[in-house]
Amino acid sequence: MIRVYVKTGFCAPCIATKRDMDKEGVDYDPVPLETVPDWQIREWQEQGHMEAPIVDTGTEVWSGYRPDRIKNLVKEEAA
């Protein structure tokens, strides 16, 4: 299951990521970043993920709005 860790309230990159995933039919679970343990946030920051959303596909993690990676997910699901 793909998890999309999002900020609550207004977050343009979070909204755009969820919109594109919905449009492409990608199945994901939105998770509020406020519910994530501090150790996990620190680990992501150490890996260079400094902006929301954080997307965890199970095989890779990225941060921010990445339409290219969303399209790659669709291609991988189709293969």
N, C-alpha and C positions, 0 to 999 in steps of 0.2 A: 504494500500500500504506500502510495506517495503521500508524504506529509508536507503541508505548506504552513510554516510557522509565520503568523502574521501579527502585526500590531493591531490592537483594538483602536477604534476611532479612525480618523482619516489618515490613510497611508496610500498615496497614489501608486507606488510600485506594487503594493499588496493587492490593491483593487485590480490593476492591470493584469497581474499574474493570474488571479482567480478568473477574471473575465476571459482571458485567452485559453486557459485550461478548460473552462466550461464550453467555450466556442468549439474547441478541438475535440471535446468529448473525453478528456483525460479524467480518470477517476482519482480523486485526491481527498484527503482529510485535512480541513483547515484547523489549525491549532493556535490558540492565542499565545503569543510569546510570553505574556505575563504568567502563564501556567508552567513554563519550562524552568527546571531547576537551575540555579546559578552556575553550578559546575558545567552544565551543558552549554550555557551562554559563553562562559569563559573558554571552553574548548573550541567552539565555533570561532570566537574572536582570535584565538591563537592560530587557527587555520586560515585567517584572513577574511572571514565572513563578517563584515562590519555594517551591513545594512539589511533591512527587511525587504521582502520576506526571505526566510531561509527555506529552501526546498530540499527535502531529503527523499530521493527516489529509491533508497535501499542499496543502490550501487554507487551513487554520487550525491554530493551536496553542493549547492550553489546559493549565492545570495543576490538579492536585487532582482529587478525585472529583466528577464532574459528570454525574449521571444524566440531566439535561435535555439535555446535549449528545450523550450516547450515544443517547438516543431520537431526536434530530434526525438523527443519522447513519443510523439505521434508516429514517426517513422519506425522507431523500435517496436512499438506495439503492433504495427502493421506487418512487420517482418516475421 
